[in-house]
Amino acid sequence: MSGHAFLQAATQAPAPERPDWEPGEPAAAVSQIAASIIVAALLHQFARRVPWPRPFRRSFLLVSAAAAAASYVGLQLLSMGIEGLFTGDPLATRSAHRTVELRLLGLILWAVVVGITYSAEATARAARAESLAARTQLAALRAQIHPHFVFNALHAVVQLIPIDPRRASDAAELVASLLRTSVEEDRDEVPLDDEWTFVSRYLEVEHIRFGERLRVHAELDRALAGAPVPSFALQTLVENAVRHGAGQRVAPTDVVVTARGTDAGLMLRVWNSDDRTPTAMPTGATGTGLSRLRERLRYLYGDAAHLTCGRSADGGYEAVLVVPRRRSVA
């Protein structure tokens, strides 16, 4: 076929048939969509204002049935009213299949909108309840850590009284300062610098008790001064090192506190020299303070933080805490 003949055949070919709209059908479609949006919004508000009862009450069925009927009638009236704005005849008779479509649409809207809203509300309530339970448990654990620390500090003062009353008096003043901080501190996380300031005061008390038998070395990256750490976490690790180090030995004990950033987050390491045999040394986080710290980590960070304790490769004892890197706290 020549190009001219092909062009002539193409221009003479009948155009594809378009589906014919029934009279008033475009207006009906637009009105149904608009009415559906309005009714869906109203159903959403209903489901939020009338929550699913716990325990379930039969009166809720009556309220839901009344709301379903109202939404069904409202959908039809809204659709007719909006269609009337286009056609100028709000009382126009609808075809049978359009009436059936509206009934199905009403049922679908009720099931989908109300069902999704109740499901979302239930999920939100469960999340809020879980968060509240976690924070309540965390507050309880924090309250338990404070008396544990205070008991050990006061015990150090009591031991000094018959030996050196003047040093015991100085230690008592330091303990009072520490007690005030521990009572007033209600944050779950504090800047590393604040935590180290608190630990330094605690170590002053222990220095009064142990004297030259306790030697502390700090290796803290100053760039991490504002990095958040769990409150009293470093203090718990240092207290554990002092108790199992200097508290169990006559020879001098070195305690090394290290803070540095890693790919996993912020790492706190507390090491103490210990010449005991491995079988005589504590293993794992089994102490009261360490066990409670492990629980706090679980509530604060889930699986993103971990604490390991045990004998180190160089013969001492170490506790290593890694927490996820987060924004600085004030």
QUIRADA-V80452 format. One record per residue. N is the residue number from 1. RES is the residue in one letter. PSI is psi as a letter, one per 20 degrees, with the letter a starting at -180 (* if undefined). D_CENTER is the distance of its C-alpha to the mean C-alpha in Angstrom with 1 decimal. Layout:
<<N;RES;PSI;D_CENTER> <N;RES;PSI;D_CENTER>>
This chain:
<<1;M;p;74.1> <2;S;r;74.7> <3;G;h;72.1> <4;H;g;74.0> <5;A;h;74.2> <6;F;g;70.5> <7;L;h;69.6> <8;Q;h;72.0> <9;A;h;70.5> <10;A;h;67.0> <11;T;h;68.0> <12;Q;i;69.8> <13;A;p;67.1> <14;P;q;65.6> <15;A;q;62.2> <16;P;q;59.4> <17;E;p;59.3> <18;R;q;56.4> <19;P;p;55.1> <20;D;p;56.8> <21;W;p;54.6> <22;E;q;56.0> <23;P;p;57.0> <24;G;i;54.1> <25;E;g;51.5> <26;P;g;49.6> <27;A;h;49.3> <28;A;g;48.1> <29;A;g;45.4> <30;V;g;44.1> <31;S;h;44.3> <32;Q;g;42.4> <33;I;g;39.5> <34;A;g;39.4> <35;A;h;39.7> <36;S;g;36.9> <37;I;g;34.5> <38;I;g;35.4> <39;V;h;35.3> <40;A;g;31.9> <41;A;g;30.4> <42;L;h;32.1> <43;L;h;30.9> <44;H;g;27.2> <45;Q;h;27.7> <46;F;g;29.5> <47;A;h;26.7> <48;R;h;24.2> <49;R;h;26.7> <50;V;n;27.9> <51;P;r;24.9> <52;W;p;25.5> <53;P;q;26.9> <54;R;o;25.6> <55;P;r;28.1> <56;F;p;30.0> <57;R;q;33.0> <58;R;h;36.1> <59;S;h;36.4> <60;F;h;33.4> <61;L;g;35.6> <62;L;g;38.3> <63;V;g;35.9> <64;S;g;34.5> <65;A;g;38.1> <66;A;g;39.2> <67;A;h;36.4> <68;A;g;37.2> <69;A;g;40.9> <70;A;h;40.3> <71;S;h;38.2> <72;Y;g;41.0> <73;V;g;43.7> <74;G;h;41.8> <75;L;g;41.2> <76;Q;g;44.9> <77;L;g;46.1> <78;L;g;43.7> <79;S;g;44.8> <80;M;g;48.4> <81;G;g;48.1> <82;I;h;46.4> <83;E;h;49.0> <84;G;h;51.7> <85;L;h;50.7> <86;F;g;51.7> <87;T;i;54.7> <88;G;j;56.0> <89;D;n;56.5> <90;P;i;53.5> <91;L;k;55.5> <92;A;q;56.2> <93;T;p;56.5> <94;R;q;53.8> <95;S;q;54.6> <96;A;g;53.8> <97;H;h;51.3> <98;R;h;49.3> <99;T;g;49.1> <100;V;g;47.7> <101;E;g;45.2> <102;L;h;43.9> <103;R;g;43.7> <104;L;g;41.6> <105;L;h;39.4> <106;G;g;38.8> <107;L;g;37.8> <108;I;g;35.5> <109;L;g;33.8> <110;W;g;33.3> <111;A;g;31.9> <112;V;g;29.6> <113;V;g;28.3> <114;V;g;27.9> <115;G;g;26.5> <116;I;g;23.8> <117;T;g;22.9> <118;Y;h;22.8> <119;S;g;20.7> <120;A;g;18.1> <121;E;h;18.2> <122;A;g;17.8> <123;T;g;14.7> <124;A;g;13.1> <125;R;g;14.4> <126;A;h;13.0> <127;A;g;9.4> <128;R;g;10.2> <129;A;g;12.0> <130;E;g;9.5> <131;S;g;7.1> <132;L;g;10.4> <133;A;g;11.7> <134;A;g;9.2> <135;R;h;9.8> <136;T;g;13.4> <137;Q;h;13.8> <138;L;g;12.5> <139;A;h;15.0> <140;A;g;17.6> <141;L;g;17.3> <142;R;h;17.6> <143;A;h;20.6> <144;Q;h;22.1> <145;I;h;21.9> <146;H;g;23.9> <147;P;h;26.9> <148;H;g;27.0> <149;F;g;27.4> <150;V;g;29.8> <151;F;g;31.9> <152;N;h;32.5> <153;A;g;33.3> <154;L;h;35.8> <155;H;h;37.3> <156;A;h;38.1> <157;V;g;39.9> <158;V;h;41.8> <159;Q;h;43.1> <160;L;h;44.4> <161;I;g;46.3> <162;P;i;49.4> <163;I;g;49.4> <164;D;n;48.9> <165;P;h;48.5> <166;R;g;48.1> <167;R;h;45.2> <168;A;h;43.7> <169;S;g;43.9> <170;D;g;42.1> <171;A;h;39.4> <172;A;h;39.0> <173;E;g;38.4> <174;L;g;35.7> <175;V;h;34.1> <176;A;g;34.2> <177;S;g;32.4> <178;L;h;29.7> <179;L;g;29.4> <180;R;g;29.1> <181;T;g;26.2> <182;S;h;24.4> <183;V;h;24.8> <184;E;h;23.9> <185;E;o;20.8> <186;D;j;17.8> <187;R;q;15.2> <188;D;h;12.5> <189;E;q;13.5> <190;V;q;17.1> <191;P;q;19.2> <192;L;h;21.1> <193;D;g;24.3> <194;D;g;23.5> <195;E;g;22.6> <196;W;h;25.8> <197;T;g;27.8> <198;F;g;26.8> <199;V;h;27.6> <200;S;h;30.9> <201;R;g;31.9> <202;Y;g;31.2> <203;L;h;33.3> <204;E;h;36.1> <205;V;g;36.3> <206;E;h;36.5> <207;H;h;39.1> <208;I;h;41.2> <209;R;g;41.1> <210;F;i;41.6> <211;G;c;43.5> <212;E;i;44.4> <213;R;i;43.0> <214;L;o;39.5> <215;R;p;39.0> <216;V;p;35.7> <217;H;p;35.0> <218;A;p;32.0> <219;E;m;31.1> <220;L;p;28.2> <221;D;o;27.8> <222;R;h;28.2> <223;A;i;26.3> <224;L;j;23.1> <225;A;h;23.9> <226;G;j;21.1> <227;A;p;18.4> <228;P;p;15.6> <229;V;q;15.7> <230;P;p;14.6> <231;S;p;17.1> <232;F;j;20.2> <233;A;g;19.1> <234;L;h;22.2> <235;Q;g;24.3> <236;T;g;23.6> <237;L;g;24.7> <238;V;g;27.8> <239;E;h;28.8> <240;N;g;28.7> <241;A;g;30.9> <242;V;g;33.3> <243;R;g;33.6> <244;H;i;34.3> <245;G;e;36.3> <246;A;h;38.5> <247;G;i;38.3> <248;Q;i;39.9> <249;R;q;42.4> <250;V;h;45.5> <251;A;q;45.4> <252;P;q;43.3> <253;T;p;39.7> <254;D;p;37.8> <255;V;p;34.1> <256;V;p;32.5> <257;V;p;29.1> <258;T;p;27.8> <259;A;p;24.9> <260;R;q;24.7> <261;G;q;22.7> <262;T;r;22.5> <263;D;h;21.5> <264;A;i;18.6> <265;G;b;17.5> <266;L;p;18.8> <267;M;p;21.1> <268;L;p;22.4> <269;R;p;25.6> <270;V;o;27.7> <271;W;q;31.1> <272;N;q;34.0> <273;S;q;37.5> <274;D;p;38.7> <275;D;j;42.0> <276;R;r;41.6> <277;T;q;41.9> <278;P;h;38.8> <279;T;i;39.5> <280;A;i;39.5> <281;M;q;36.1> <282;P;q;32.7> <283;T;q;30.6> <284;G;r;26.9> <285;A;m;24.4> <286;T;i;26.4> <287;G;r;26.9> <288;T;g;25.3> <289;G;g;23.5> <290;L;h;22.4> <291;S;g;21.2> <292;R;h;19.1> <293;L;g;17.7> <294;R;h;16.8> <295;E;g;15.0> <296;R;g;13.0> <297;L;h;12.1> <298;R;g;11.0> <299;Y;h;8.5> <300;L;g;7.4> <301;Y;i;7.7> <302;G;c;8.7> <303;D;j;11.9> <304;A;i;11.7> <305;A;q;13.5> <306;H;q;16.7> <307;L;p;19.5> <308;T;q;23.1> <309;C;q;26.2> <310;G;a;29.8> <311;R;p;33.2> <312;S;r;33.3> <313;A;h;35.8> <314;D;j;37.9> <315;G;i;38.5> <316;G;a;36.1> <317;Y;p;32.8> <318;E;q;29.4> <319;A;p;25.7> <320;V;p;23.5> <321;L;p;19.8> <322;V;p;17.9> <323;V;q;14.5> <324;P;q;13.1> <325;R;p;14.9> <326;R;r;13.1> <327;R;q;14.9> <328;S;q;17.2> <329;V;q;16.6> <330;A;*;19.5>>
